[in-house]
Amino acid sequence: MLNPTPLQPVERDGFSLARGSVRGAQGRGWLRRFMVFVGPGYLVATGYMDPGNWATALSAGAQFGMSLLFVAVLSSLVAILFQGLSARLAFGAGLDLAQACRAHLPRPVNIGLWITQEMAILATDLAEVIGTAIGIQLLFGLPLWVGAIITALDVGLVLAFERLGFRKLEAFVIAMLALIAVCFAVQLALAQPDWDAAARGLLPPKELLSNPTMLYLALGIVGATIMPHNLFLHSGIAQTRWTAPGVAPRREAIRFAMADSAIALLFAMTINGAILILAAATFYAHGHPEVADLSEAYRLIAPILGAPIAAKLFGVALIACGLNSSLTATLAGQLIMDGFLRLRLRPAARRLITRAITIIPAIAVAALAGEAAVGRLLVLSQVALSFALPFALAPLVWFTASRKVMGPFVAARATSAAAAALALGLALLNVKLIGDAVFG
C-alpha cells in the first residue's frame, strides 16, 4: 500500500489547503464530527450549476416541458458516485487526484493529463466570464464586453479570502448557493408550475429514443453535468479536514466526506431541476419553445409572469453562480498545477493569469461579433470540458479500484465496475457531443 504523504500547504496564509488544517470535535457525537466535514461538497456543487448547465436546462424545459427532468436527476446521481470516489481517494490514499497521477503514472502521461485539465480550467473560466457578463448586462444594461472586463474584479474576492481563511471561503460559497436557491424559489412561486407534470417528469419519457431532438438535449444534460476539475478539486479540499490516524477514523472520514458531497449535489440537482421546471412553466406552457439562451430567457420571463422581479432574480442568481465558480476554479487550478508539476502560485496570481487568458477572447467576441457569437463561445467551452472529462474519470476509477493504491480503503468491486461502465459511457457520449458541436 502507498504510504500517504501529507498534502503540503499551497499557501501559508488563510487560503491554505494544508492537510488537516480544519480540525473538529474528534471523539464526540457523530453529528458534531460530521459537521466538521461539511463544506467541501458545496464548493464542488458550484461546478454543477455553471452557465452551460443553465442553458441546457432552459432549452430542455422550453422545448419539452417536464419530460427531461428524469435525465437531470439521473445525471446528478451519476455525479454523486464519481465525487464519492474522489472523496475516497482523498482519505484512503492520502493523495488528491493530481498527486496520485504523478505518483503512479509515467511522466509523459502526466504532462498530457495536466494539459487537458488546464484546458478544462480555462474552459470553465471562460464560461464564468460569459455567464457573469450576461448577468451584469441583464441587470445593469451594460454591453457584454464591458461586463467581461468587470469580471476581472473577482480577483479581489480571492485576495480577501487569502486573508480571511478557508472556512470563510466555504461560508461565502454556501451563502451564495442559498441566495441562488431563494431566487429560484421565488421565481417558481410566481410561475406556479404543474407539480403533477413535474412528478411525471421523474419517469423516463417514452419518446426519448424516438425523438432525435429530445435525445440530443438529454445527452447534453448528461454531458454537461460532470465537470472534470471538480474531481481534482474534491480530492484536494476534502483533505483540509483533520483525521486521526488509523483505519477506523479514516473510514469514518470517507463516509462523512461522501455524505457531505451527496447532500450538496442533491442540492445542486434541485437547482438544476428548478431551472428546467421554471422554463417548462414559463416558456413551454406559454408557447415559447424557441428559448435557448440566457439573455432570451431573461427578456421573456418578466412579461410572461407579469412580475419584473422574476427577471431581476434570474440575473442575480446568474452573477452569484459566476462568483462562486470563480473561487472554486481557482482552488482547482492550484491543486492541478501543484499536484502534477509541484509548481505553486499565490491564488490571486493564479486567478489573474487564468482570467487574463480567458477574458481576451470573451471581450473580442462580444465587441466584434455580438451576443449570438458569445453564445456559441459558451458552447465551445462546454465542448472543451467534454473533451477533458475522460482524462479525469479514467485515472480516478483506476486508482480507487486498486488495492495497491488504496489498501484497505479500496472501492467495492461492484462500485468500481459500475463506475468503469459509466465512465466509458460518458466518454462515448462526450465524443458524440464533440462531433455534433464540430460538425453540426
C-alpha positions in Angstrom: 0.0 0.0 0.0 1.2 3.5 -0.7 2.1 5.4 2.5 0.0 8.6 2.4 2.2 11.7 2.1 0.9 14.8 3.6 -0.7 17.3 1.3 1.6 20.3 1.6 0.3 23.8 2.0 -0.3 25.6 -1.3 0.0 28.8 0.8 0.9 29.6 4.4 -1.9 32.2 4.8 -5.7 31.7 5.4 -6.2 30.3 1.9 -4.0 27.3 2.8 -5.0 23.9 1.5 -2.8 22.0 4.0 -3.9 18.6 5.2 -5.8 18.7 8.4 -5.9 22.5 8.7 -9.6 22.3 9.7 -9.9 20.4 13.0 -13.0 19.4 14.9 -14.7 17.6 17.7 -13.0 14.2 17.4 -14.5 11.6 19.7 -17.7 13.5 20.4 -21.2 12.9 19.0 -21.3 11.8 15.3 -23.3 14.9 14.3 -20.6 17.2 15.6 -17.9 15.1 13.9 -19.9 15.2 10.7 -20.3 19.0 10.7 -16.5 19.3 10.6 -16.6 17.7 7.1 -19.4 19.9 5.8 -18.2 22.4 3.3 -16.1 20.9 0.5 -19.2 19.3 -1.1 -20.8 22.7 -1.5 -17.7 24.1 -3.2 -17.9 21.1 -5.6 -21.6 21.6 -6.1 -21.0 25.0 -7.7 -19.5 23.3 -10.7 -22.8 21.6 -11.3 -24.6 24.9 -11.7 -22.5 26.7 -14.3 -23.9 28.7 -17.2 -23.6 25.7 -19.6 -25.9 23.7 -17.3 -28.3 26.6 -17.1 -28.5 27.0 -20.9 -29.1 23.2 -21.4 -31.8 23.0 -18.7 -33.6 26.1 -20.1 -33.6 24.7 -23.6 -34.8 21.3 -22.4 -37.7 22.8 -20.3 -38.7 25.2 -23.0 -38.9 22.6 -25.8 -40.2 19.5 -23.9 -41.7 20.8 -20.6 -41.0 18.5 -17.7 -40.2 15.4 -19.8 -36.4 15.6 -19.3 -36.4 16.1 -15.6 -35.6 12.4 -15.2 -32.4 12.9 -17.1 -31.3 15.8 -14.9 -31.9 13.7 -11.8 -30.1 10.7 -13.3 -27.1 12.8 -14.2 -26.8 14.1 -10.6 -26.9 10.6 -9.2 -24.1 9.6 -11.5 -22.1 12.7 -10.3 -22.6 11.6 -6.7 -20.9 8.3 -7.5 -17.8 9.9 -9.0 -17.5 12.6 -6.4 -17.8 9.8 -3.8 -14.8 8.1 -5.4 -12.9 11.4 -5.3 -13.5 11.7 -1.5 -12.5 8.0 -1.1 -9.2 8.7 -2.8 -8.5 11.7 -0.6 -8.7 9.8 2.7 -7.9 6.3 1.5 -4.7 7.1 -0.4 -3.9 10.4 1.3 -3.5 12.0 -2.1 -5.5 14.2 -4.4 -6.1 13.0 -7.9 -3.3 15.1 -9.5 -0.8 13.8 -6.8 -2.0 10.2 -7.4 -1.4 10.6 -11.2 2.1 12.0 -10.5 2.9 9.1 -8.1 1.6 6.2 -10.3 1.8 7.3 -13.9 4.7 7.9 -16.3 5.8 11.5 -16.7 4.8 11.9 -20.3 1.3 10.7 -19.4 1.2 13.2 -16.5 2.2 16.0 -18.8 -0.6 15.1 -21.2 -3.1 14.9 -18.4 -2.0 18.2 -16.9 -2.5 19.9 -20.3 -6.1 18.5 -20.7 -7.0 19.6 -17.2 -5.5 23.1 -17.6 -7.6 23.3 -20.7 -10.7 22.4 -18.7 -9.9 25.1 -16.1 -9.6 27.7 -18.9 -12.9 26.5 -20.4 -14.6 26.7 -17.0 -13.3 30.2 -16.5 -14.5 31.2 -20.0 -18.0 30.0 -19.1 -17.8 32.0 -15.9 -16.8 35.2 -17.7 -19.6 34.8 -20.2 -22.2 33.9 -17.6 -21.3 36.7 -15.2 -21.0 39.2 -18.1 -24.5 38.2 -19.3 -25.8 38.6 -15.7 -24.3 42.1 -15.5 -25.7 43.0 -18.9 -29.2 41.8 -17.9 -29.2 43.7 -14.5 -27.5 46.9 -15.5 -27.8 47.2 -19.2 -24.0 47.3 -19.9 -22.6 45.9 -23.1 -21.3 42.3 -22.8 -17.7 43.3 -23.4 -17.9 45.8 -20.5 -19.3 43.1 -18.3 -16.5 40.8 -19.3 -14.0 43.4 -18.2 -15.8 43.8 -14.9 -15.4 40.1 -14.1 -11.7 40.7 -13.7 -12.6 42.3 -10.4 -13.3 38.9 -8.8 -9.6 38.7 -8.1 -10.4 40.9 -5.2 -12.5 38.1 -3.7 -9.6 35.8 -4.0 -7.4 38.3 -2.2 -10.0 38.8 0.5 -10.3 35.1 1.3 -6.5 34.7 1.3 -6.7 36.8 4.5 -10.0 35.5 5.9 -9.3 31.8 5.7 -10.6 28.6 4.1 -13.7 28.2 6.3 -14.8 31.8 5.5 -14.5 30.9 1.8 -16.7 27.9 2.4 -19.2 30.0 4.2 -19.3 32.6 1.4 -19.9 29.9 -1.2 -22.7 28.3 0.8 -24.3 31.8 1.3 -24.2 32.4 -2.5 -25.8 29.0 -3.0 -28.5 29.9 -0.5 -29.1 33.2 -2.5 -29.4 31.2 -5.7 -31.9 28.9 -4.1 -34.0 31.8 -2.8 -34.0 33.4 -6.2 -35.4 30.3 -7.9 -37.9 29.6 -5.1 -39.4 33.0 -5.6 -39.5 32.5 -9.4 -41.1 29.1 -9.1 -43.7 30.6 -6.8 -44.5 33.2 -9.4 -44.6 30.7 -12.2 -46.9 28.3 -10.4 -45.7 25.1 -12.2 -47.8 22.0 -12.7 -46.3 19.8 -9.9 -48.2 16.7 -11.2 -46.4 17.1 -14.5 -43.1 17.6 -12.6 -43.7 14.3 -10.8 -44.4 12.5 -14.1 -41.2 14.0 -15.5 -39.2 11.9 -13.0 -40.1 8.9 -15.1 -38.2 8.1 -18.3 -40.1 9.7 -21.3 -41.4 7.1 -23.8 -40.3 9.2 -26.8 -36.7 9.7 -25.6 -35.1 7.3 -28.1 -37.5 8.1 -30.9 -37.2 11.9 -30.9 -33.8 13.0 -32.1 -34.0 16.5 -30.7 -35.1 15.2 -27.2 -32.3 12.6 -27.3 -29.7 15.3 -28.2 -30.9 17.6 -25.3 -30.8 14.6 -22.9 -27.3 13.8 -24.0 -26.4 17.5 -23.5 -27.7 17.5 -19.9 -25.7 14.4 -19.1 -22.5 15.5 -20.9 -22.5 19.0 -19.3 -23.2 17.8 -15.7 -19.9 16.3 -14.5 -17.0 18.8 -14.6 -13.5 17.3 -14.7 -11.9 19.9 -12.5 -14.4 19.0 -9.7 -12.8 15.6 -9.3 -9.4 17.1 -8.7 -10.9 19.8 -6.5 -12.8 17.5 -4.2 -10.0 15.1 -3.7 -7.8 18.0 -2.6 -10.1 20.2 -0.4 -11.5 17.2 1.4 -8.1 16.7 3.0 -8.3 20.0 4.7 -10.2 18.1 7.4 -8.1 16.6 10.2 -8.4 12.9 10.7 -7.0 10.8 13.5 -4.5 8.1 12.4 -5.8 4.5 12.0 -8.2 2.7 9.7 -11.5 3.3 11.6 -11.2 7.2 11.7 -10.3 7.3 8.0 -13.2 5.1 7.1 -15.4 7.5 9.1 -13.8 10.4 7.3 -14.7 8.8 3.9 -18.3 8.2 5.0 -18.6 11.8 6.2 -17.0 13.3 3.1 -19.2 11.2 0.8 -22.3 12.2 2.7 -21.3 15.9 2.5 -20.9 15.8 -1.2 -24.1 13.7 -1.8 -26.2 16.2 0.2 -24.6 19.1 -1.7 -25.0 17.5 -5.1 -28.6 16.8 -4.3 -29.0 20.5 -3.6 -27.4 21.2 -7.0 -29.8 18.7 -8.6 -32.7 20.7 -7.0 -31.4 23.9 -8.5 -30.9 22.4 -12.0 -34.3 20.8 -11.7 -35.8 24.2 -10.7 -34.3 25.8 -13.8 -35.9 23.2 -16.0 -39.2 23.4 -14.2 -39.2 27.2 -14.4 -38.5 27.0 -18.2 -41.3 24.5 -18.6 -43.8 26.5 -16.6 -42.8 29.8 -18.2 -41.8 29.2 -21.8 -43.2 25.7 -22.7 -46.6 26.3 -21.1 -46.9 29.7 -22.9 -45.8 28.6 -26.3 -42.2 29.8 -26.4 -40.2 26.6 -27.2 -37.6 28.6 -29.0 -35.9 29.9 -25.9 -32.4 28.6 -25.9 -30.1 31.1 -24.3 -29.8 33.0 -21.0 -30.4 36.5 -22.4 -33.6 35.4 -24.2 -34.9 33.7 -21.1 -34.3 36.9 -19.1 -36.2 39.1 -21.6 -39.2 36.8 -21.7 -39.6 35.7 -18.1 -40.9 39.1 -16.8 -43.6 39.8 -19.3 -44.8 36.2 -19.3 -45.0 36.0 -15.5 -46.1 39.6 -15.2 -43.5 40.3 -12.5 -40.4 42.3 -13.3 -38.8 40.9 -10.1 -38.6 37.5 -11.7 -36.1 38.7 -14.3 -34.0 40.5 -11.7 -33.8 37.5 -9.6 -32.7 35.4 -12.6 -29.8 37.9 -13.2 -28.8 38.0 -9.5 -28.6 34.2 -9.4 -26.5 34.1 -12.5 -24.0 36.5 -11.1 -23.9 34.6 -7.7 -23.2 31.4 -9.7 -20.3 33.2 -11.5 -18.7 34.4 -8.4 -18.8 31.0 -6.7 -17.4 29.3 -9.8 -14.5 31.8 -10.0 -13.4 30.9 -6.4 -13.7 27.1 -6.9 -11.9 27.2 -10.3 -9.0 29.0 -8.6 -8.7 26.3 -6.0 -8.9 23.5 -8.6 -6.2 25.2 -10.7 -3.9 25.4 -7.7 -4.3 21.7 -6.9 -3.9 20.6 -10.5 -0.7 22.7 -11.1 0.8 21.7 -7.7 -0.2 18.1 -8.0 1.1 17.4 -11.5 4.1 19.8 -11.6 4.8 20.7 -8.0 4.5 24.3 -9.2 2.8 26.7 -6.8 1.4 30.2 -7.3 -0.4 32.5 -5.0 -4.2 32.2 -5.5 -4.5 35.8 -6.7 -1.7 35.3 -9.2 -3.3 32.1 -10.5 -6.6 33.9 -10.8 -5.1 36.8 -12.7 -3.2 34.6 -15.2 -6.3 32.4 -15.9 -8.6 35.4 -16.2 -6.2 37.2 -18.5 -6.2 34.3 -20.9 -9.9 33.8 -21.0 -11.1 37.4 -20.8 -9.5 38.4 -24.1 -11.5 36.1 -26.4 -14.7 36.9 -24.5 -14.2 40.6 -24.9 -13.2 40.3 -28.5 -16.1 38.1 -29.5 -18.6 40.3 -27.5 -17.3 43.5 -29.0 -16.9 42.4 -32.6 -19.5 39.6 -33.2 -22.3 40.3 -30.7 -24.4 38.2 -28.4 -25.1 35.3 -30.7 -21.4 34.6 -31.1 -20.9 34.8 -27.3 -23.5 32.1 -27.0 -21.5 29.9 -29.4 -18.4 30.6 -27.4 -20.2 29.3 -24.4 -21.0 26.1 -26.3 -17.3 25.8 -27.3 -16.3 26.0 -23.6 -18.6 23.0 -22.9 -17.0 21.1 -25.8 -13.6 21.6 -24.2 -14.9 20.3 -20.9 -16.4 17.3 -22.6 -13.0 16.5 -24.2 -11.2 16.8 -20.8 -13.6 14.7 -18.8 -12.5 11.1 -19.7 -8.9 12.1 -18.8 -10.1 12.8 -15.2 -12.5 9.9 -14.9 -10.2 7.1 -16.1 -7.4 7.6 -13.5 -9.9 8.2 -10.7 -11.7 4.9 -11.4 -8.5 3.0 -11.8 -6.8 4.4 -8.6 -9.8 3.8 -6.3 -10.2 0.2 -7.7 -6.5 -0.6 -7.0 -5.6 -2.2 -3.7 -2.0 -1.1 -4.2 -3.1 2.5 -4.1 -5.9 2.3 -1.7 -5.0 -0.5 0.6 -8.0 -1.4 2.9 -9.9 1.6 1.6 -10.3 0.2 -2.0 -13.7 0.7 -3.5 -16.0 -2.3 -3.7 -15.8 -4.3 -6.9 -19.5 -3.6 -7.7 -18.9 0.1 -7.2 -15.7 0.1 -9.4 -17.5 -1.9 -12.1 -20.4 0.5 -12.2 -18.1 3.5 -12.2 -16.0 2.0 -15.1 -19.1 1.3 -17.1 -20.5 4.8 -16.5 -17.1 6.4 -17.3 -16.9 4.5 -20.6 -20.5 5.6 -21.4 -19.7 9.2 -20.6 -16.6 9.1 -22.7 -18.5 7.8 -25.7 -21.3 10.3 -25.0 -18.8 13.2 -24.9 -17.2 12.0 -28.2 -20.6 12.2 -29.7 -21.2 15.7 -28.3 -17.9 16.9 -29.6 -18.6 15.5 -33.0 -22.1 17.1 -33.1 -20.6 20.5 -32.0 -17.8 20.4 -34.5 -19.7 19.0 -37.5 -23.2 20.4 -36.7 
